[in-house]
Each structure stands twice: as structure tokens, then as C-alpha cells.
């Protein structure tokens, strides 16, 4: 099992609108690709929020092939949509983790 983690810091001016977009638009689009079996959407706590709020979306893939299919076929369009929608009002980074238990 693999976890594709996307951590994003959001400017306060778009915070609430962005959260709604994630819950009702972006995450459903990612899940609709069929590359992931489940997800978590969490807010990081105990962080300095003076310049923004930090969230992580974690998507669970059964295989590395599923993750690779997402990255190759779907990620570019979804990332482009996020950039067109929110511009430079967020920063993020992505990581891939393997469940080892």
C-alpha cells in the first residue's frame, strides 16, 4: 500500500473557499480517477498560522502502478486546474510513502 501525500499551505484570504473546493471538487476528481482506494483530508495543528493554514490530503493506492498511473495520466491536469483556480495563493509539496506494517 502506498500513500500519496500532498501538503498545502493556504493564504488566510482563501482558506474557507479552498477547503470547500477541496472537499467538493478536487478530492472527488482525484478519487474519480480510480487510482486510489481511500483518502484522508486533515489540518495540521500546532503550527504557526499567521501566514496561512496547512492541510494534508493523503490518497491510498494499492500498488505503485496505480500511483504511477495517476501521476502520468491525471496529475498534470488536476495540478493545472489548481494553479488556474488559486494562482500563487498557496504552496505545497508532495511525497510518496510506503506502508511497512
Secondary structure by P-SEA (a helix, b strand, c coil): cccbbbbbbbccccaaaaaaaaaccaaaaaaaccccccbbbbbbcccccccbbbbbbbbbbccaaaaaaaacccaaaaaaaaaaaccccccbbbbbbbbcc
